[in-house]
């Protein structure tokens, strides 16, 4: 991963899905922690979302795209996602 920047200075970064080209905004604070903001357009473009059930229970909700997860892992491994420094107290 790339060098850390202070959390307050770390802007969301854009990452695109390699399958449908949906673009999401991402902030990475650790290898294990990634915040993702989906836009309405990205949700419409996602090819995996329609395969998700649309019931009212939490298990029925769209939890993300496996292809996008792979793109995020690849971007992190390449160092193209800036890692935000966790806020200190």
N, C-alpha and C positions, 0 to 999 in steps of 0.2 A: 504494500500500500504506500501511498505518497506520504509526505510529511504532514504532521498535524497542524491545524490552524485553530485559533481560539473559537469556541463554539458560537460566541456572539457574532464573529466575523464570517462564519461558514454559511454561505448561501446555499439554497437548494440547487442541485445540479441536475441537468436533464439527462435522462437515459432513455434510449429507444429499444423496444422489443425487436429482436432480429427476425421475428416471424411476420407480425402484422404492422410493424413500425409505429405502434402506439408510443407516445412520448409521455413519460411520467417525471415528476420532480422528486429528487432523492437527496437525503442527508444521511451520511454514514458517520457514526460515532465510534464504532468498533466493528471488527470482523463479524461479530455475532449480532450487531444491531444496525438496522437500516430503517429509516423512516421514508415512506413512499406516499406521495400525494397523487392521486389519480384525477385527471380532469374528465369532464363529461365526454369530450372527444376521444380520449384514450379508452374510456370504458366502452364506447361504441365501436372502436376499432379492434379491440381485443377479440381474438378468435376463440379463446378458451372460455370466456365469460358466458356465452350462450349455452354451453354444455352444463353449466351449473344450475341446480334446481332453484326455483324461485319461491320457496315456501317462506313462512314467517319465523322459523326457528333459526337460532344462530348457526347451527350446522348446515343450514340450507343457503347461507349467504356466500357470496363470492369472496374467496379468501386470497385470490391472487392468481397470477399466471406463471406456470412453470417455465415457459420460454423466457419470460421477463426475468425471473429469478436467475436463470442461467446467464443472461446478459449482465445482470448485476454482479454475479460472482466473477465473470470474466473481466468486467471493468475494474473491479476491486483488485483482482490478481494482477492485472496489467498496470495498476497504479493510476488509472485515469479518473478515479473517484477520489476527491480530496477528503481526507479523514478529519472530522471535526474533533477538537480537543474537548473532552467533557468539562462542563462548567465546574469551577472550584468554588468553595465557600469561603 
